[in-house]
């Protein structure tokens, strides 16, 4: 609700840092923003969220498919699950940044992830 240039992005990254450091919530967090601002979000995470592994999820369908298969999950065996051979999927990223269109187009993949926090930038434009 604030005007441009008042530091809302920095405040948001600081809030996610608070969740990470003070509440021991390491994500995953999803930021949905206008396509033109995705790399600005990445820069702010680099400055203010330096411990975060951040993934910008954008591109054409083929590139997003490649990212999902190679960059979304660690595949680990969970020793606490007895008798299960299926590997657990653990996100490789703390924060995923994507556009409105990509979030809508890939909702069937993204909704499978249990997000700890969803940030919608410029939500009034939706």
Residue frames relative to the residue before (quaternion, step in Angstrom):
aa qw qx qy qz dx dy dz
X 1.0000 0.0000 0.0000 0.0000 0.00 0.00 0.00
X 0.5782 0.5792 -0.3805 0.4306 3.60 1.24 -0.23
X 0.6043 -0.5439 0.4422 0.3787 3.54 -1.32 0.33
X 0.6414 -0.5081 0.4039 0.4089 3.56 -1.30 0.33
X 0.7979 0.3483 -0.2411 0.4289 3.53 -1.20 0.63
X 0.5790 0.6083 -0.3742 0.3933 3.59 1.23 0.13
X 0.6222 -0.6173 0.3199 0.3599 3.58 1.24 0.28
X 0.2572 0.7912 -0.5214 0.1898 3.59 1.11 0.55
X 0.6338 0.5297 -0.3367 0.4520 3.60 1.01 -0.78
X 0.6560 0.4988 -0.3038 0.4781 3.59 0.92 -0.91
X 0.6384 0.5211 -0.3282 0.4617 3.61 0.96 -0.82
X 0.6629 0.5086 -0.3064 0.4560 3.56 0.98 -0.84
X 0.6541 0.4863 -0.3138 0.4871 3.59 0.92 -0.86
X 0.6236 0.5313 -0.3332 0.4667 3.60 1.04 -0.72
X 0.6288 0.5206 -0.3290 0.4747 3.58 1.03 -0.76
X 0.6593 0.4898 -0.3112 0.4782 3.60 0.95 -0.84
X 0.5958 0.5401 -0.3473 0.4823 3.60 1.13 -0.63
X 0.6210 0.5368 -0.3296 0.4665 3.56 1.01 -0.83
X 0.6531 0.4997 -0.3159 0.4733 3.59 0.88 -0.88
X 0.6695 0.5213 -0.2854 0.4455 3.56 0.97 -0.95
X 0.7959 0.3492 -0.1636 0.4667 3.58 0.69 -1.12
X 0.7707 0.3794 -0.2010 0.4708 3.59 0.87 -0.88
X 0.7758 0.3172 -0.1641 0.5202 3.58 1.04 -0.73
X 0.3826 -0.7594 0.4477 0.2765 3.58 1.36 0.03
X 0.4320 0.6357 -0.4946 0.4057 3.55 1.02 0.91
X 0.1067 -0.8515 0.5125 0.0301 3.56 -0.25 1.24
X 0.6965 -0.4487 0.2605 0.4957 3.54 1.22 0.42
X 0.5373 0.0414 -0.7454 -0.3924 1.30 -2.36 -0.70
X 0.2636 -0.7232 0.6228 0.1398 3.49 -1.28 0.69
X 0.1576 -0.7782 0.5980 0.1091 3.59 -1.06 0.67
X 0.1368 -0.7519 0.6422 0.0591 3.52 -1.02 0.97
X 0.0859 -0.7661 0.6365 0.0239 3.57 -0.75 1.10
X 0.0934 0.8134 -0.5535 0.1525 3.54 -0.59 1.20
X 0.6464 -0.4721 0.3924 0.4531 3.58 -1.23 0.18
X 0.6103 -0.5968 0.3817 0.3545 3.57 -1.00 0.85
X 0.6569 0.5391 -0.3125 0.4246 3.58 1.01 -0.76
X 0.7271 0.4339 -0.2416 0.4741 3.62 1.19 -0.34
X 0.3938 0.7603 -0.4636 0.2277 3.62 1.23 -0.11
X 0.7320 0.4220 -0.2527 0.4714 3.59 0.84 -0.93
X 0.5397 0.5603 -0.4090 0.4770 3.58 1.23 -0.23
X 0.6257 0.5181 -0.3262 0.4834 3.57 1.00 -0.81
X 0.6431 0.5227 -0.3260 0.4549 3.59 0.94 -0.87
X 0.6461 0.5151 -0.3176 0.4651 3.62 0.95 -0.85
X 0.6677 0.4954 -0.3092 0.4617 3.58 0.92 -0.83
X 0.6217 0.5124 -0.3400 0.4851 3.60 1.05 -0.67
X 0.6340 0.5341 -0.3357 0.4473 3.61 0.99 -0.79
X 0.6977 0.4571 -0.2648 0.4838 3.59 1.04 -0.77
X 0.8320 0.2736 -0.0898 0.4742 3.56 0.68 -1.14
X 0.7617 0.2796 -0.1708 0.5590 3.60 1.20 -0.35
X 0.0326 0.8899 -0.4547 0.0196 3.52 1.01 0.94
X 0.6628 0.4926 -0.3178 0.4659 3.63 1.12 -0.38
X 0.5643 0.6275 -0.3752 0.3833 3.56 1.25 -0.30
X 0.2769 -0.6713 0.6542 0.2114 3.50 -1.20 0.68
X 0.0709 -0.8306 0.5513 -0.0333 3.57 -0.40 1.29
X 0.1287 -0.7795 0.6112 0.0477 3.55 -0.97 0.93
X 0.2154 -0.7244 0.6399 0.1394 3.56 -0.88 1.00
X 0.1353 -0.8119 0.5678 0.0135 3.54 -0.50 1.27
X 0.3254 0.7162 -0.5341 0.3097 3.53 -0.13 1.36
X 0.4955 0.6611 -0.4762 0.3011 3.58 -1.27 -0.03
X 0.6759 -0.4725 0.3596 0.4367 3.52 -1.31 -0.11
X 0.7411 -0.4372 0.2753 0.4288 3.56 -1.30 0.24
X 0.6642 0.5089 -0.3098 0.4516 3.60 0.94 -0.86
X 0.6781 0.4787 -0.3065 0.4660 3.60 0.90 -0.84
X 0.6412 0.5099 -0.3316 0.4679 3.60 1.01 -0.71
X 0.6159 0.5369 -0.3417 0.4644 3.58 1.06 -0.70
X 0.6424 0.5156 -0.3115 0.4737 3.57 0.99 -0.84
X 0.6447 0.5124 -0.3145 0.4721 3.58 0.95 -0.87
X 0.6503 0.5163 -0.3256 0.4523 3.60 0.90 -0.86
X 0.7149 0.4604 -0.2646 0.4549 3.59 0.91 -0.84
X 0.7904 0.3367 -0.1668 0.4837 3.60 1.05 -0.67
X 0.8094 0.3166 -0.1273 0.4779 3.57 1.00 -0.73
X 0.5663 0.6319 -0.3888 0.3590 3.61 1.18 -0.15
X 0.8585 0.1068 0.0214 0.5011 3.58 0.68 -1.07
X 0.3212 -0.6024 0.6809 0.2653 3.43 -1.45 0.43
X 0.2146 -0.7471 0.6090 0.1576 3.57 -1.00 0.69
X 0.0738 0.8139 -0.5654 0.1118 3.55 -0.39 1.25
X 0.4280 -0.6511 0.5538 0.2935 3.51 -1.24 0.49
X 0.2853 -0.7558 0.5698 0.1507 3.52 -0.91 0.95
X 0.3125 -0.7862 0.4996 0.1862 3.61 -0.38 1.19
X 0.6030 0.5781 -0.3595 0.4158 3.61 1.20 -0.31
X 0.6668 0.4639 -0.3021 0.4990 3.58 1.21 -0.36
X 0.2134 -0.8086 0.5414 0.0874 3.54 -0.17 1.31
X 0.8406 0.2213 -0.1676 0.4651 3.52 -1.07 0.82
X 0.6041 0.5404 -0.3670 0.4565 3.57 1.21 0.01
X 0.2259 -0.7777 0.5728 0.1267 3.55 -0.91 0.88
X 0.5380 0.6313 -0.3972 0.3928 3.54 1.25 -0.35
X 0.3887 -0.7217 0.5250 0.2289 3.56 -0.97 0.86
X 0.4453 -0.6626 0.5342 0.2780 3.53 -1.13 0.72
X 0.3149 -0.7270 0.5779 0.1960 3.55 -1.14 0.65
X 0.0520 -0.7921 0.6076 -0.0269 3.54 -0.61 1.20
X 0.4528 -0.7016 0.4660 0.2925 3.62 -0.65 1.00
X 0.4221 -0.6957 0.5287 0.2416 3.56 -1.07 0.81
X 0.7325 0.4087 -0.2139 0.5007 3.58 1.18 -0.46
X 0.4124 -0.6551 0.5659 0.2837 3.52 -1.31 0.43
X 0.8021 0.0930 -0.0167 0.5897 3.56 1.05 -0.81
X 0.1456 -0.7529 0.6382 0.0689 3.52 -1.07 0.87
X 0.1442 -0.7758 0.6121 0.0520 3.55 -0.88 1.03
X 0.1303 0.7954 -0.5805 0.1156 3.57 -0.76 1.00
X 0.5364 -0.6198 0.4723 0.3242 3.54 -1.33 0.26
X 0.6812 -0.4616 0.3683 0.4327 3.55 -1.31 0.23
X 0.6835 0.5040 -0.2973 0.4364 3.58 0.80 -1.03
X 0.6699 0.4859 -0.3066 0.4702 3.58 0.90 -0.87
X 0.6299 0.5300 -0.3389 0.4554 3.60 0.97 -0.77
X 0.6671 0.4820 -0.2970 0.4842 3.58 0.99 -0.80
X 0.6885 0.4961 -0.2873 0.4442 3.59 0.84 -0.98
X 0.7853 0.2916 -0.1473 0.5260 3.59 1.02 -0.77
X 0.2222 0.8131 -0.5112 0.1679 3.58 1.18 0.49
X 0.6353 0.5472 -0.3428 0.4236 3.60 0.99 -0.74
X 0.6660 0.4386 -0.3054 0.5204 3.63 1.17 -0.43
X 0.7045 0.5056 -0.2720 0.4172 3.55 0.82 -1.04
X 0.6476 0.5336 -0.3380 0.4263 3.61 1.03 -0.64
X 0.5707 0.5964 -0.3820 0.4155 3.61 1.23 -0.25
X 0.6313 0.5234 -0.3230 0.4724 3.56 1.25 -0.38
X 0.3434 -0.7195 0.5632 0.2172 3.56 -0.97 0.84
X 0.1735 -0.8180 0.5453 0.0577 3.56 -0.02 1.35
X 0.3786 -0.7185 0.5405 0.2197 3.55 -1.02 0.83
X 0.7910 -0.0216 0.0318 0.6106 3.58 1.15 -0.60
X 0.1529 -0.7602 0.6268 0.0768 3.55 -1.07 0.82
X 0.1046 -0.7685 0.6305 0.0305 3.55 -0.86 1.06
X 0.0781 -0.7772 0.6235 0.0326 3.58 -0.84 0.98
X 0.2035 -0.7909 0.5718 0.0784 3.54 -0.43 1.29
X 0.8324 0.0918 -0.1054 0.5362 3.57 -1.00 0.86
X 0.1069 0.8517 -0.5056 0.0866 3.58 1.03 0.80
X 0.6009 0.5808 -0.3639 0.4112 3.59 1.09 -0.56
X 0.6307 0.5418 -0.3338 0.4441 3.61 1.24 -0.31
X 0.5280 0.6571 -0.4071 0.3518 3.57 1.22 -0.28
